[in-house]
Amino acid sequence: MQGSGAPVIIIVDDDPMVRNAIDDLFRSMGYATRGFESAQDVLELDLADELACIITDVRMPRMGGLEFQKLLAERRDFTPVIFITGYGDIPMTVHAMKAGAVDFLAKPFRDQDLLDAVNSALELARERRFSSDERSAAQRLYDTLTPREREVMDGVVTGLLNKQIAGALAIAEITVKLHRASLMRKMGVRTVPELIKYHDLISRED
């Protein structure tokens, strides 16, 4: 799938009547949709550039929704997931929500409940995309730093003074000041809080 910027609703259900009903609902609201009979078909897609959410049944013949959610997480695909099911129970719901599901709706559900869940999922997808774009930009800037500038940056963001950084790196304080000025310029920041923000983005583990 090639990213177009428009949100896409991915519907996964082995029951064609359910799949088509959900498809009709969202198409009537102006959304782009793609329907799939099995979760395996979705796993073959590259959703990295898509603003999308997934609506999936929990119980399906070849691969259930919970296993599907787990495999998405293992390949670091964080497309928001909404579960629908006719056989839900509390432990299953808790498991899905703890694993990051946006919502867990029991069939039959109200159209408005599903619409609300999708709106929440797409908002989450937008937030994740913005965070990912910002992180990528920070990483590109960080890659321009020399090894010594990165060492100085580590010292600055942990609150060390220039003199303390110089002592830790066994270099002159004036050298630290020069590296500090250079790395701030390369990172495009003027204040330490801005530098800390970029450092946190680069260091964060999803």
Long-range contacts (C-beta under 8 A, 24 or more apart in sequence): 1-34, 1-45, 1-46, 1-47, 1-49, 1-50, 2-49, 3-48, 3-49, 3-50, 3-51, 4-32, 5-51, 6-32, 6-51, 7-31, 7-32, 7-51, 7-52, 7-53, 7-122, 7-125, 8-32, 8-33, 8-34, 8-50, 8-51, 8-52, 9-33, 9-34, 9-52, 9-53, 9-55, 9-118, 10-34, 10-36, 10-42, 10-47, 10-52, 10-53, 10-54, 10-55, 10-79, 11-35, 11-36, 11-55, 11-56, 12-36, 12-37, 12-38, 12-39, 12-41, 12-42, 12-54, 12-55, 12-56, 12-57, 12-60, 12-65, 12-68, 13-37, 13-55, 13-56, 13-57, 13-60, 13-84, 14-38, 14-57, 14-60, 14-61, 15-57, 18-57, 18-84, 18-107, 22-55, 22-114, 25-111, 25-114, 25-115, 26-118, 29-115, 31-118, 38-62, 38-63, 39-63, 39-64, 39-65, 39-67, 39-68, 39-71, 42-68, 43-68, 43-71, 43-72, 43-75, 47-77, 47-79, 48-77, 50-79, 51-122, 51-125, 51-126, 51-129, 52-79, 52-125, 53-79, 53-80, 53-81, 53-82, 53-102, 53-118, 53-121, 53-122, 53-124, 53-125, 54-79, 54-80, 54-81, 54-82, 55-82, 55-84, 55-114, 55-118, 56-81, 56-82, 56-83, 56-84, 57-83, 57-84, 57-85, 58-83, 58-84, 58-85, 58-87, 58-88, 58-92, 58-96, 59-85, 59-86, 59-87, 65-96, 66-92, 66-95, 66-96, 66-99, 69-96, 69-99, 69-100, 69-101, 70-99, 73-99, 73-100, 76-206, 78-128, 78-206, 79-125, 80-120, 80-121, 80-122, 80-124, 80-125, 80-128, 81-121, 82-114, 82-117, 82-118, 82-121, 84-109, 84-114, 131-201, 134-201, 135-201, 135-202, 135-204, 138-187, 138-198, 138-201, 138-202, 139-201, 139-202, 141-186, 141-187, 141-188, 141-198, 142-187, 142-198, 142-202, 144-186, 145-183, 145-186, 145-187, 146-179, 148-179, 149-179, 149-182, 149-183, 149-186, 150-183, 152-176, 152-179, 152-180, 152-183, 153-183, 153-187, 153-195, 153-199, 154-199, 156-180, 156-192, 156-195, 157-192, 157-195, 157-196, 157-199
